[in-house]
Amino acid sequence: MHLSIIIPAYNEERLIEQCVASVFASLARCSKPGLTSEVLVVDNNSTDRTAQLAQEAGARVVFEPINQIGRARNAGAAVATGDWLLFLDADSLMNPGLLADILMTIERNTCVGLGSTLLMKDLPWWAKNIFYFWRGMSIVCRWAAGALFVCRRDAFLDVGGFSEDMYALEEIDLSQRLKKWGRRRNLQFVILTAHPLETSSRKVTLYSKTEIARQILRICFRRGRTLRDKQLLSVWYDGRR
């Protein structure tokens, strides 16, 4: 198995080193015969030292000039050489238990893709409610969170990768298309729960409860237009870090 780990990153100089280090540490703990890997960081037109720090941490750096998460992930996939693609957000930390579960699930040869439940620390009560609601929806609907998305390379290419018409929730869209691809081949889309991925809760700190509520309502009531207009997705794209 050859695994490509792709980390899209925009102005992530505060967190990129920790993210890359967690990946290499987990790969070292999960080393086994026949497993090879590569770590790619996609610099999504950063204005800080993201690319430099990622390279110094041992990752191969790819540049994508248009600031869009789906486009950045696709840029990484375009140069990746793995037969499996693992997309990891730069504000997340891989852990050996989760990576071991991912590898074991892949080796069963029964799935087209997979995601994981998440761990966010120090959330206020209202954010915990949103977080638990998403967790339940992810498990029941088998939607991968954008923080961790794993899939077969051939399936990713066949369905067209991440939508570049969408600026948010493109991971749900891709989950749906991969599930359809997998059903025709008797392959499942799996959500792992034993070792949640630790990811940043910084949006709760950077944005007020009102700002987050407005963003959620905008998506719920004007979903198509909102998801295709970067200007309407400030929580993702206004650059706060």
Backbone bond lengths (Angstrom), bond angles and torsions (degrees), N, CA, C in turn:
res aa  C-N    CA-C-N  psi(-1)  N-CA   C-N-CA  omega(-1)  CA-C   N-CA-C  phi
1 M - - - 1.450 - - 1.536 109.35 -
2 H 1.318 115.94 133.02 1.463 121.15 174.67 1.522 107.72 -116.32
3 L 1.318 116.72 117.67 1.464 123.54 -173.27 1.522 110.24 -108.20
4 S 1.321 116.41 124.75 1.460 121.79 174.51 1.521 108.90 -101.74
5 I 1.332 116.35 120.74 1.465 121.73 178.20 1.522 107.55 -103.40
6 I 1.323 115.53 118.41 1.471 122.72 -172.18 1.525 108.94 -115.42
7 I 1.324 116.09 122.49 1.464 121.83 -176.25 1.531 109.33 -119.57
8 P 1.335 118.44 101.86 1.471 119.87 175.41 1.529 109.01 -73.52
9 A 1.335 116.62 140.63 1.467 118.59 -174.99 1.524 111.27 -149.29
10 Y 1.327 115.20 126.97 1.465 121.20 174.66 1.529 108.07 -125.57
11 N 1.319 116.06 115.27 1.471 122.52 179.52 1.535 111.84 49.72
12 E 1.324 114.77 55.47 1.465 121.05 -176.32 1.537 112.13 -112.40
13 E 1.331 117.60 33.40 1.458 119.06 -176.90 1.535 113.24 -62.03
14 R 1.312 117.89 -23.34 1.466 120.06 179.18 1.526 112.70 -74.69
15 L 1.331 116.98 -27.61 1.465 119.80 -170.64 1.521 114.98 -121.23
16 I 1.322 118.46 -16.03 1.463 119.89 -170.78 1.524 112.66 -63.08
17 E 1.323 118.13 -37.48 1.465 119.79 -179.50 1.522 111.22 -63.46
18 Q 1.340 116.66 -42.98 1.467 120.28 179.22 1.519 111.06 -63.93
19 C 1.327 115.85 -40.84 1.466 120.22 -179.45 1.525 110.24 -62.67
20 V 1.331 117.12 -51.69 1.460 121.00 -178.48 1.526 110.77 -62.42
21 A 1.329 116.76 -41.04 1.471 120.56 179.21 1.524 110.91 -61.83
22 S 1.335 116.96 -39.44 1.475 119.98 179.38 1.516 111.10 -65.16
23 V 1.324 116.73 -33.93 1.465 120.98 178.51 1.519 110.72 -67.76
24 F 1.326 116.84 -49.05 1.462 119.75 -179.25 1.526 111.59 -64.88
25 A 1.332 117.44 -37.96 1.470 120.56 178.45 1.529 110.59 -64.96
26 S 1.323 116.84 -40.71 1.468 120.51 179.40 1.518 111.15 -68.60
27 L 1.325 116.97 -39.63 1.467 120.19 176.88 1.525 110.89 -62.35
28 A 1.325 116.95 -40.03 1.465 120.39 179.23 1.527 111.05 -63.79
29 R 1.327 116.83 -40.39 1.467 121.37 -179.82 1.525 111.58 -70.31
30 C 1.314 117.05 -28.13 1.469 120.84 -175.70 1.522 112.50 -102.95
31 S 1.311 116.75 13.77 1.464 120.61 -178.57 1.526 110.89 -58.34
32 K 1.328 115.65 138.30 1.464 121.06 178.81 1.521 108.56 -156.32
33 P 1.330 117.52 157.90 1.462 120.61 177.96 1.528 111.13 -58.77
34 G 1.321 115.63 135.37 1.457 120.19 177.63 1.516 114.77 89.87
35 L 1.340 117.77 -7.84 1.466 120.97 179.47 1.521 109.88 -98.20
36 T 1.306 116.57 120.96 1.459 121.99 172.05 1.522 108.09 -123.33
37 S 1.331 116.44 160.11 1.458 118.71 -174.82 1.524 110.89 -154.50
38 E 1.306 114.79 164.52 1.456 122.86 172.16 1.527 107.68 -143.30
39 V 1.323 116.63 149.51 1.462 121.75 179.85 1.525 108.15 -120.70
40 L 1.325 115.66 118.87 1.467 122.41 -178.74 1.517 109.53 -116.39
41 V 1.322 117.27 131.92 1.457 121.92 171.31 1.520 107.41 -110.46
42 V 1.331 116.22 124.80 1.466 121.00 178.19 1.521 108.28 -96.31
43 D 1.325 115.38 107.31 1.467 121.06 176.84 1.527 107.79 -75.94
44 N 1.317 115.50 108.62 1.461 121.27 -174.23 1.532 111.13 -90.86
45 N 1.348 114.41 58.19 1.469 122.69 178.06 1.526 112.54 65.48
46 S 1.330 116.11 43.19 1.465 121.50 179.56 1.530 111.19 -67.14
47 T 1.329 115.20 153.10 1.465 121.09 176.18 1.521 111.36 -110.30
48 D 1.334 116.58 6.79 1.467 120.72 179.15 1.536 109.09 -115.96
49 R 1.321 117.83 -156.76 1.467 121.97 -174.57 1.532 113.16 -93.52
50 T 1.315 117.96 22.40 1.464 120.90 -178.02 1.529 112.06 -53.12
51 A 1.315 117.44 -52.75 1.465 121.28 -176.27 1.525 111.50 -61.67
52 Q 1.332 116.79 -44.54 1.469 121.17 -179.15 1.519 111.28 -61.99
53 L 1.321 116.63 -45.90 1.463 120.65 -178.01 1.527 111.58 -68.19
54 A 1.313 116.86 -37.19 1.468 120.52 178.08 1.527 110.58 -64.12
55 Q 1.315 116.33 -43.37 1.461 120.28 179.31 1.523 110.95 -65.15
56 E 1.324 116.98 -41.67 1.456 121.02 179.07 1.528 111.29 -65.23
57 A 1.337 116.45 -28.06 1.472 120.90 178.88 1.523 112.37 -79.52
58 G 1.329 116.94 -7.06 1.464 119.98 175.42 1.508 116.05 110.19
59 A 1.335 117.50 1.26 1.466 120.52 -179.16 1.527 110.66 -88.08
60 R 1.317 115.44 154.24 1.455 121.25 169.28 1.521 107.25 -84.25
61 V 1.319 117.43 132.85 1.460 120.67 -175.67 1.531 110.38 -105.44
62 V 1.325 114.80 131.82 1.462 123.68 176.83 1.527 107.17 -117.39
63 F 1.322 117.57 143.97 1.464 120.73 -178.33 1.517 110.85 -108.01
64 E 1.337 116.19 132.37 1.463 122.51 173.16 1.538 107.04 -126.68
65 P 1.333 118.08 114.05 1.461 120.63 -172.27 1.524 115.77 -74.63
66 I 1.333 118.19 -23.51 1.471 119.86 -177.15 1.518 109.50 -93.33
67 N 1.315 116.01 122.79 1.460 121.86 -173.85 1.534 110.94 -77.84
68 Q 1.336 114.48 93.17 1.465 122.18 178.67 1.522 107.35 -157.76
69 I 1.323 117.21 127.80 1.455 121.09 -171.71 1.530 112.33 -62.67
70 G 1.325 117.73 -42.88 1.456 120.05 179.47 1.520 112.01 -64.39
71 R 1.327 116.34 -40.23 1.458 120.84 178.71 1.530 110.69 -65.61
72 A 1.339 116.61 -38.43 1.470 120.50 178.53 1.524 110.63 -64.51
73 R 1.321 116.77 -43.41 1.469 119.68 178.67 1.530 110.63 -63.60
74 N 1.319 116.52 -41.94 1.459 119.65 178.89 1.530 111.56 -64.38
75 A 1.329 116.94 -35.97 1.465 120.64 178.56 1.526 110.43 -63.66
76 G 1.325 116.57 -39.00 1.458 119.92 176.80 1.516 111.25 -66.71
77 A 1.333 116.28 -43.36 1.464 120.53 -179.67 1.522 111.60 -63.58
78 A 1.339 116.94 -31.95 1.464 121.03 -177.24 1.527 112.88 -64.98
79 V 1.328 116.49 -28.10 1.474 119.45 -179.42 1.527 112.01 -107.66
80 A 1.325 117.23 -4.56 1.461 120.68 -179.84 1.526 110.05 -69.97
81 T 1.331 115.10 151.33 1.471 120.10 -178.09 1.530 112.51 -114.06
82 G 1.315 117.52 0.31 1.458 120.53 -176.95 1.515 113.75 -76.16
83 D 1.344 115.48 154.32 1.460 118.92 171.99 1.524 111.08 -84.13
84 W 1.333 116.85 -11.18 1.464 123.06 170.33 1.518 108.43 -127.12
85 L 1.352 115.98 140.85 1.457 122.68 -179.41 1.518 109.49 -113.96
86 L 1.323 117.10 130.10 1.460 122.28 177.24 1.524 107.45 -120.45
87 F 1.321 116.29 113.38 1.462 122.16 179.33 1.527 108.64 -97.53
88 L 1.318 116.25 125.04 1.465 121.85 -176.40 1.515 109.30 -129.42
89 D 1.329 117.83 129.17 1.464 120.42 177.51 1.522 111.24 -70.03
90 A 1.321 115.81 147.38 1.457 121.64 -174.64 1.529 113.52 -69.99
91 D 1.319 117.60 -16.14 1.469 119.93 178.01 1.525 111.56 -98.40
92 S 1.335 116.09 23.86 1.460 121.93 -179.32 1.518 110.69 -120.79
93 L 1.337 116.02 161.40 1.462 121.83 -179.32 1.525 109.26 -125.53
94 M 1.317 116.21 117.53 1.451 120.90 174.95 1.524 109.24 -69.49
95 N 1.335 116.43 148.37 1.462 119.98 174.59 1.531 109.08 -127.67
96 P 1.344 118.18 150.25 1.467 120.81 -175.44 1.524 113.85 -58.84
97 G 1.335 117.19 -36.85 1.460 119.86 179.70 1.515 111.79 -62.05
98 L 1.310 116.54 -43.82 1.462 120.67 179.25 1.527 110.55 -66.29
99 L 1.322 117.46 -45.90 1.460 119.07 179.77 1.525 110.96 -62.19
100 A 1.324 117.63 -39.13 1.475 120.46 177.29 1.519 110.63 -61.56
101 D 1.338 117.08 -41.26 1.467 120.55 177.87 1.529 111.09 -64.84
102 I 1.331 116.46 -39.84 1.464 120.33 178.47 1.525 110.18 -61.05
103 L 1.323 116.29 -48.61 1.459 120.72 -178.31 1.532 111.55 -63.47
104 M 1.332 116.20 -40.84 1.458 119.93 179.61 1.528 110.91 -65.20
105 T 1.325 116.82 -39.91 1.465 120.79 179.03 1.526 110.51 -65.84
106 I 1.315 117.02 -42.39 1.464 121.03 177.81 1.527 110.73 -60.58
107 E 1.331 115.56 -43.78 1.472 120.26 -176.14 1.525 113.26 -65.09
108 R 1.322 117.15 -21.17 1.472 119.32 177.03 1.519 112.07 -70.02
109 N 1.336 115.82 -19.02 1.466 121.64 177.12 1.523 112.56 60.65
110 T 1.326 116.00 35.69 1.465 120.25 -179.90 1.528 112.55 -120.29
111 C 1.340 117.81 4.73 1.464 118.51 -176.22 1.530 111.29 -130.29
112 V 1.323 114.29 153.49 1.452 121.92 175.50 1.517 110.62 -93.94
113 G 1.326 116.05 -26.54 1.457 120.42 -178.76 1.507 110.78 -170.85
114 L 1.319 115.41 173.00 1.457 119.62 -179.07 1.516 111.44 -159.99
115 G 1.326 113.91 161.24 1.449 122.03 174.40 1.517 108.26 -137.30
116 S 1.315 116.33 -168.87 1.461 121.01 -178.28 1.513 110.19 -144.81
117 T 1.315 115.54 152.79 1.456 119.07 167.35 1.529 108.18 -68.03
118 L 1.324 115.81 163.08 1.461 121.53 -174.41 1.515 111.66 -116.59
119 L 1.321 114.84 160.39 1.456 122.67 173.46 1.521 108.09 -125.23
120 M 1.332 115.70 119.98 1.467 121.18 175.52 1.516 107.95 -123.00
121 K 1.311 116.21 126.15 1.459 120.66 -176.39 1.533 111.52 -92.42
122 D 1.339 113.87 153.80 1.469 122.18 170.84 1.529 113.96 58.58
123 L 1.310 116.48 42.56 1.456 120.49 177.01 1.524 110.68 -85.11
124 P 1.326 119.16 140.18 1.460 120.76 170.75 1.520 110.17 -68.13
125 W 1.317 117.60 165.32 1.462 121.28 -172.62 1.526 112.82 -57.33
126 W 1.345 117.20 -41.95 1.463 119.96 -176.34 1.534 110.94 -67.69
127 A 1.342 115.76 -36.30 1.462 119.21 178.25 1.526 110.87 -71.82
128 K 1.336 117.52 -33.18 1.469 120.21 176.45 1.517 110.91 -61.97
129 N 1.331 116.25 -39.29 1.462 119.50 179.20 1.537 111.33 -62.50
130 I 1.339 116.26 -43.93 1.468 120.32 177.23 1.520 110.19 -62.99
131 F 1.342 115.47 -43.44 1.457 121.44 -178.44 1.521 111.32 -61.98
132 Y 1.333 118.19 -45.57 1.466 121.09 -179.61 1.529 111.57 -68.25
133 F 1.340 116.00 -33.84 1.461 119.21 176.02 1.530 109.70 -62.71
134 W 1.344 116.79 -47.22 1.464 119.95 177.99 1.520 110.94 -60.76
135 R 1.315 117.55 -43.21 1.468 120.99 -178.45 1.541 110.29 -56.75
136 G 1.334 115.28 -45.69 1.463 119.12 179.49 1.516 112.31 -63.68
137 M 1.333 115.95 -43.56 1.467 119.90 179.20 1.520 111.00 -63.38
138 S 1.334 116.70 -40.11 1.464 121.21 179.82 1.520 111.44 -60.41
139 I 1.336 116.44 -44.67 1.468 120.67 -178.27 1.526 111.29 -69.95
140 V 1.339 116.46 -47.30 1.466 120.36 -176.37 1.534 111.84 -67.50
141 C 1.341 116.36 -44.56 1.463 120.64 -176.24 1.520 112.81 -88.95
142 R 1.335 116.06 -8.24 1.468 122.03 -175.96 1.527 110.97 55.98
143 W 1.342 114.10 56.27 1.456 122.99 174.25 1.521 107.89 -107.02
144 A 1.312 116.94 126.97 1.463 119.91 177.45 1.522 109.76 -80.87
145 A 1.324 116.15 137.13 1.460 120.64 172.25 1.523 108.67 -70.88
146 G 1.334 116.30 148.21 1.452 119.51 -178.62 1.518 113.88 -62.26
147 A 1.326 117.23 -24.07 1.462 120.20 -178.85 1.516 112.60 -62.29
148 L 1.337 117.78 -26.95 1.466 122.03 177.42 1.522 109.18 -148.15
149 F 1.316 115.27 118.84 1.464 121.04 -179.55 1.520 107.64 -139.36
150 V 1.336 116.58 122.17 1.461 121.53 -177.58 1.525 108.78 -123.83
151 C 1.322 117.28 136.23 1.461 118.81 178.01 1.523 111.77 -158.32
152 R 1.325 114.77 162.35 1.462 121.44 173.88 1.523 109.24 -65.67
153 R 1.309 116.13 139.89 1.458 120.08 -179.86 1.532 111.65 -64.82
154 D 1.332 117.20 -42.40 1.455 119.40 -178.06 1.523 111.53 -62.99
155 A 1.334 116.52 -39.12 1.461 120.20 178.20 1.530 110.66 -67.34
156 F 1.332 116.33 -42.82 1.463 121.67 178.72 1.523 110.33 -56.45
157 L 1.323 116.95 -45.68 1.463 121.06 -179.57 1.524 111.65 -68.88
158 D 1.325 116.74 -40.22 1.464 120.46 -177.98 1.527 112.26 -63.07
159 V 1.348 116.92 -37.89 1.470 119.33 -177.55 1.521 112.88 -90.42
160 G 1.334 116.97 -2.42 1.459 119.69 174.83 1.512 116.20 94.03
161 G 1.339 117.59 10.11 1.468 120.20 177.26 1.520 112.98 68.86
162 F 1.326 115.61 -160.99 1.466 120.99 178.97 1.525 109.74 -72.24
163 S 1.313 115.74 139.03 1.459 120.26 178.80 1.525 110.52 -64.95
164 E 1.322 116.27 130.35 1.454 120.25 176.44 1.523 111.46 -96.37
165 D 1.334 115.89 7.21 1.464 121.31 171.28 1.529 110.95 -89.91
166 M 1.330 116.57 -14.14 1.460 121.47 -176.79 1.522 109.98 -110.17
167 Y 1.315 116.18 142.58 1.466 121.45 179.00 1.529 112.21 -106.87
168 A 1.311 117.70 -3.68 1.468 122.36 176.76 1.524 108.39 -158.96
169 L 1.324 115.81 158.36 1.468 123.99 -179.78 1.524 112.75 59.96
170 E 1.338 116.39 19.66 1.458 119.63 176.98 1.522 111.77 -67.07
171 E 1.337 116.95 -19.92 1.464 119.39 177.56 1.533 111.25 -70.78
172 I 1.340 117.55 -33.26 1.466 120.35 176.52 1.528 109.75 -68.93
173 D 1.308 115.64 -43.25 1.465 120.58 177.27 1.529 110.81 -58.26
174 L 1.336 117.09 -45.01 1.464 119.83 -179.91 1.526 111.27 -69.78
175 S 1.326 117.61 -37.04 1.467 120.21 175.95 1.526 110.30 -56.19
176 Q 1.312 116.46 -44.30 1.465 120.95 -178.77 1.529 111.16 -64.24
177 R 1.321 116.94 -44.19 1.465 119.72 -178.56 1.529 111.59 -68.31
178 L 1.331 116.87 -36.63 1.461 119.66 178.24 1.528 111.50 -70.65
179 K 1.323 117.84 -36.26 1.464 119.97 176.48 1.529 110.17 -61.01
180 K 1.321 116.21 -41.84 1.461 120.08 178.53 1.526 110.68 -63.96
181 W 1.333 117.00 -43.09 1.466 122.03 177.46 1.531 110.01 -61.15
182 G 1.324 116.24 -42.60 1.450 121.18 -178.36 1.515 113.56 -68.44
183 R 1.327 117.22 -38.01 1.468 119.88 -179.06 1.517 111.37 -59.50
184 R 1.307 117.08 -36.44 1.468 120.21 -179.76 1.533 111.70 -69.03
185 R 1.325 116.17 -15.18 1.468 120.99 -178.32 1.525 112.04 -119.52
186 N 1.334 115.89 12.97 1.463 122.10 179.74 1.529 112.02 60.54
187 L 1.326 116.09 40.09 1.461 122.74 178.35 1.522 109.47 -117.77
188 Q 1.309 116.75 142.52 1.457 122.20 -176.58 1.525 112.01 -99.50
189 F 1.323 115.24 161.52 1.462 122.56 168.59 1.525 106.03 -110.36
190 V 1.329 117.61 123.51 1.469 122.79 -166.96 1.528 111.07 -115.48
191 I 1.325 116.33 141.29 1.464 121.51 170.83 1.530 108.09 -112.56
192 L 1.314 116.59 117.25 1.467 122.27 -179.91 1.523 110.41 -82.27
193 T 1.328 116.46 143.86 1.472 120.12 -175.85 1.525 114.35 -127.81
194 A 1.321 118.47 -12.98 1.471 120.47 -171.64 1.521 113.48 -70.64
195 H 1.327 117.62 -35.98 1.468 121.50 -176.68 1.533 108.41 -131.75
196 P 1.316 117.97 82.44 1.472 120.64 -176.34 1.528 112.88 -57.14
197 L 1.308 115.03 148.85 1.459 121.43 176.50 1.526 109.62 -79.68
198 E 1.322 116.48 126.00 1.463 119.24 175.82 1.522 109.15 -78.76
199 T 1.314 115.95 123.92 1.455 121.15 179.82 1.521 109.44 -133.74
200 S 1.309 115.74 158.46 1.458 121.55 -173.04 1.527 112.47 -69.63
201 S 1.322 115.35 142.71 1.467 121.34 173.48 1.525 110.30 -103.12
202 R 1.335 116.58 25.00 1.466 120.24 -172.14 1.524 114.03 -62.69
203 K 1.333 117.85 -27.12 1.466 118.45 179.95 1.530 111.30 -60.77
204 V 1.334 115.88 -31.70 1.468 119.51 179.30 1.523 110.74 -69.23
205 T 1.325 116.35 -29.36 1.463 121.25 177.40 1.526 111.23 -81.80
206 L 1.310 116.35 -39.22 1.457 121.29 -174.43 1.524 113.60 -80.05
207 Y 1.337 116.80 -24.10 1.458 121.09 -177.38 1.523 110.17 -123.05
208 S 1.304 115.45 144.13 1.462 119.88 178.95 1.512 110.91 -74.32
209 K 1.325 115.73 163.49 1.459 121.33 176.68 1.535 110.36 -57.09
210 T 1.326 116.50 -39.13 1.465 121.32 -179.71 1.525 111.04 -65.63
211 E 1.329 117.20 -43.58 1.465 120.55 179.93 1.527 111.15 -62.13
212 I 1.316 116.25 -42.41 1.461 120.09 -179.35 1.526 110.41 -67.99
213 A 1.335 116.71 -41.32 1.468 120.39 178.70 1.531 110.90 -61.59
214 R 1.333 116.23 -43.02 1.467 119.69 178.82 1.524 111.39 -62.43
215 Q 1.328 116.01 -39.53 1.458 119.59 179.73 1.528 111.06 -64.63
216 I 1.330 116.42 -44.12 1.464 120.59 179.25 1.529 111.05 -62.97
217 L 1.326 116.84 -44.05 1.461 120.69 -179.39 1.530 111.27 -65.77
218 R 1.313 116.18 -37.69 1.463 119.95 178.37 1.523 110.66 -61.73
219 I 1.331 116.17 -40.81 1.469 120.07 178.68 1.521 110.79 -68.98
220 C 1.341 116.54 -42.28 1.467 120.47 -177.54 1.526 112.53 -63.96
221 F 1.334 116.87 -40.82 1.461 119.64 -171.61 1.522 113.95 -98.66
222 R 1.340 116.80 -18.11 1.467 119.63 178.31 1.519 107.92 -136.23
223 R 1.311 115.09 52.46 1.461 121.59 -168.05 1.525 113.36 -56.84
224 G 1.334 117.21 -55.25 1.454 120.42 -175.51 1.513 112.82 -58.58
225 R 1.313 116.04 -50.38 1.470 120.02 -178.48 1.519 110.96 -65.54
226 T 1.329 116.95 -44.03 1.462 120.98 -176.21 1.516 111.76 -63.17
227 L 1.319 117.51 -46.95 1.458 120.85 -175.61 1.519 112.91 -68.57
228 R 1.322 116.95 -15.29 1.464 120.82 -179.22 1.523 112.71 -106.57
229 D 1.324 116.69 7.54 1.470 120.86 -179.34 1.526 109.26 -126.85
230 K 1.300 115.87 108.02 1.460 122.21 -177.72 1.526 111.96 -57.24
231 Q 1.325 116.37 -34.23 1.468 120.50 -177.48 1.528 112.49 -67.96
232 L 1.323 116.86 -19.14 1.466 120.77 -179.76 1.532 112.39 -95.24
233 L 1.336 116.92 5.17 1.464 121.66 -176.77 1.523 110.51 -123.15
234 S 1.323 114.69 59.10 1.468 120.22 -175.26 1.523 112.91 -61.76
235 V 1.334 117.77 -33.97 1.466 120.50 -178.61 1.533 110.81 -63.20
236 W 1.298 117.27 -25.16 1.476 121.13 176.48 1.526 113.17 -95.40
237 Y 1.353 117.15 -32.73 1.456 117.98 -163.62 1.533 116.62 -125.60
238 D 1.317 119.69 8.78 1.470 116.98 -179.73 1.534 112.41 -85.68
239 G 1.334 116.87 -1.01 1.451 120.17 170.87 1.519 116.15 89.02
240 R 1.323 118.61 2.56 1.468 119.65 179.74 1.531 110.08 -65.69
241 R 1.328 115.82 135.22 1.453 121.73 179.11 1.524 109.67 -139.33
